[in-house]
């Protein structure tokens, strides 16, 4: 079902439905500050598998994890590099995804790559309201693999159909540029994907950051 979150009443119903769906291991589509995302509870393996199946994607590309609070990050990692903390302080919530080593005790299965996770805190009120109730969610762009990213929930529904329980519509994405991805698992921070946050702004915070191969 599609809920128009531009209407206060529909927004409340939609967010409640999305939270319930995620807790039940079902899929939702929600707006972010980049493009619309399809999400599932990060700690429910069959829900993450359903997400990958809905997109037509294999386990070799684990989805990123979205969180609703900076403090949640501390619960996902054993230790956070200083560069990671500085970048999070400067750009979260926002269009920055960081790749970090996650705690080995976490009971999740995001895909074939183990030991690291890509994490982001999006700058969108609807997404944050959902995430603060559900906890960490595995979220990927709300489209079939190889198809254009959805810029509205209605576009996402055209591609994903009944595989998703709740669609949260918040209108067209104002700035559909993908997030910048920075790998912080090595000695030197590396930019894996150029995105909404340009290299010069990253270097203002972490001067030794480099472009990845």
C-alpha positions in Angstrom: 0.0 0.0 0.0 1.2 3.5 -0.8 0.9 6.3 1.8 1.3 9.9 0.9 3.4 11.3 3.7 2.8 14.9 2.5 -0.6 14.5 4.2 -0.2 14.6 8.1 -2.8 11.9 8.6 -1.5 9.6 5.9 2.1 10.2 7.1 1.2 9.0 10.6 -0.5 5.9 9.2 2.3 5.2 6.7 5.1 5.5 9.2 3.2 3.2 11.6 2.6 0.7 8.8 6.2 0.8 7.8 7.5 0.2 11.3 5.1 -2.7 11.8 6.1 -4.2 8.4 9.9 -4.0 9.2 9.4 -5.6 12.6 7.4 -8.4 10.9 10.3 -9.1 8.5 8.6 -7.4 5.5 9.9 -4.9 3.0 9.2 -1.1 2.8 10.1 1.7 0.5 11.0 5.0 2.1 12.4 8.4 1.0 15.9 9.4 1.7 17.9 12.6 1.0 19.4 10.9 -2.2 16.9 8.4 -3.8 14.1 6.2 -2.6 15.3 3.1 -0.8 13.9 -0.4 -0.3 14.5 -1.5 3.2 14.3 -4.5 5.6 15.3 -5.3 9.2 19.1 -5.7 9.1 18.9 -8.5 11.7 16.3 -10.6 9.9 18.2 -12.8 7.3 15.0 -13.8 5.4 14.0 -10.2 5.1 17.4 -9.2 3.7 17.1 -12.1 1.3 13.7 -10.9 0.2 15.2 -7.4 -0.4 17.9 -8.9 -2.6 15.3 -11.0 -4.4 13.0 -8.1 -5.0 15.9 -6.2 -6.6 17.1 -9.2 -8.6 20.5 -8.9 -6.9 22.8 -11.6 -5.6 24.5 -12.0 -2.2 27.8 -10.7 -3.6 26.7 -7.1 -3.1 25.5 -6.7 0.5 23.1 -3.7 1.0 24.2 -0.8 3.1 22.7 -0.2 6.5 20.8 2.9 7.4 20.6 4.1 11.0 18.5 6.8 12.7 21.1 8.1 15.2 24.8 8.6 15.4 24.9 6.7 18.7 23.6 3.6 16.9 27.0 3.4 15.1 28.8 2.7 18.4 26.7 -0.4 18.8 27.7 -1.8 15.4 31.5 -1.5 15.6 34.1 -2.6 18.0 36.1 0.6 17.5 35.7 3.5 15.2 38.7 5.2 13.6 39.2 8.9 14.4 38.7 9.7 10.7 35.3 8.0 10.8 34.2 9.9 13.8 35.3 13.2 12.3 33.5 12.5 9.0 30.3 11.5 10.8 30.5 14.6 13.0 30.8 16.8 9.8 28.4 15.1 7.4 25.7 13.1 9.3 22.9 13.1 8.8 23.6 13.4 5.1 24.8 11.8 1.9 27.9 10.1 3.3 28.3 6.3 3.5 31.2 5.0 5.5 32.6 1.5 5.3 33.8 0.2 8.7 34.6 -3.1 10.4 31.5 -4.3 12.2 31.4 -6.1 15.6 31.9 -9.8 15.0 29.1 -10.5 17.6 26.4 -9.0 15.4 23.7 -11.5 14.5 23.1 -10.5 10.9 23.6 -11.9 7.4 23.8 -9.1 4.8 25.5 -11.1 2.1 28.7 -12.9 1.2 31.1 -10.1 2.3 31.7 -10.4 6.0 33.5 -8.3 8.5 32.7 -4.9 7.1 29.5 -2.9 6.6 28.5 0.3 4.8 26.6 2.6 7.1 24.7 5.9 6.6 22.4 8.2 8.5 20.1 9.8 6.0 18.9 13.4 6.2 15.2 12.9 5.7 12.6 13.3 8.5 10.4 10.3 7.3 13.3 7.9 7.0 14.7 9.0 10.4 11.3 8.6 12.1 11.1 5.0 10.8 14.7 4.2 11.6 14.5 5.4 15.2 11.7 2.9 15.9 13.0 -0.1 13.8 16.7 0.2 14.5 19.3 -0.5 11.7 17.8 -1.4 8.3 19.4 -2.9 5.3 18.5 -0.4 2.5 19.3 -0.3 -1.2 18.0 1.9 -4.0 14.3 1.1 -4.6 14.6 -0.3 -8.2 15.2 -3.5 -10.0 18.9 -4.1 -10.7 19.9 -2.4 -13.9 16.9 -0.1 -13.9 16.8 3.6 -13.1 16.7 4.6 -9.4 13.2 5.5 -8.2 12.8 9.2 -7.5 9.3 8.8 -6.0 7.6 5.9 -4.2 5.2 5.5 -7.1 8.1 4.9 -9.5 9.4 2.3 -7.0 6.0 0.6 -6.9 6.0 0.4 -10.7 9.2 -1.7 -10.5 8.8 -3.6 -7.2 5.1 -4.2 -7.0 3.7 -6.5 -4.4 7.1 -7.5 -3.0 6.9 -4.4 -0.8 4.4 -4.1 2.0 4.4 -0.3 2.5 5.4 2.5 0.2 6.0 5.9 1.8 5.6 8.7 -0.7 7.2 12.1 0.1 7.3 13.6 -3.4 10.2 13.7 -5.9 13.8 13.5 -4.6 15.1 17.1 -4.4 18.7 16.1 -5.1 19.0 12.6 -6.6 22.7 12.3 -6.4 24.1 9.1 -4.7 25.9 9.3 -1.4 29.7 9.5 -1.3 31.2 6.2 -0.1 34.4 6.3 2.0 36.2 3.1 3.1 37.7 3.5 6.6 38.9 -0.1 7.1 42.5 0.6 6.0 45.3 2.8 7.2 44.3 5.5 4.7 40.7 6.6 4.1 39.6 5.9 0.5 36.7 7.3 -1.5 35.1 4.3 -3.2 32.4 6.3 -4.9 32.2 10.0 -5.8 28.8 11.4 -4.8 27.0 14.2 -3.2 29.8 15.2 -0.9 32.8 16.4 -3.1 36.4 15.4 -2.4 37.4 18.9 -1.3 34.9 19.0 1.5 36.1 15.5 2.7 39.7 16.7 2.7 38.7 19.7 4.8 37.9 17.2 7.5 40.3 14.3 6.7 43.3 15.8 4.8 44.9 12.4 4.0 41.9 10.9 2.3 42.6 9.5 -1.2 40.6 8.4 -4.2 40.2 4.7 -4.3 41.1 2.6 -7.3 
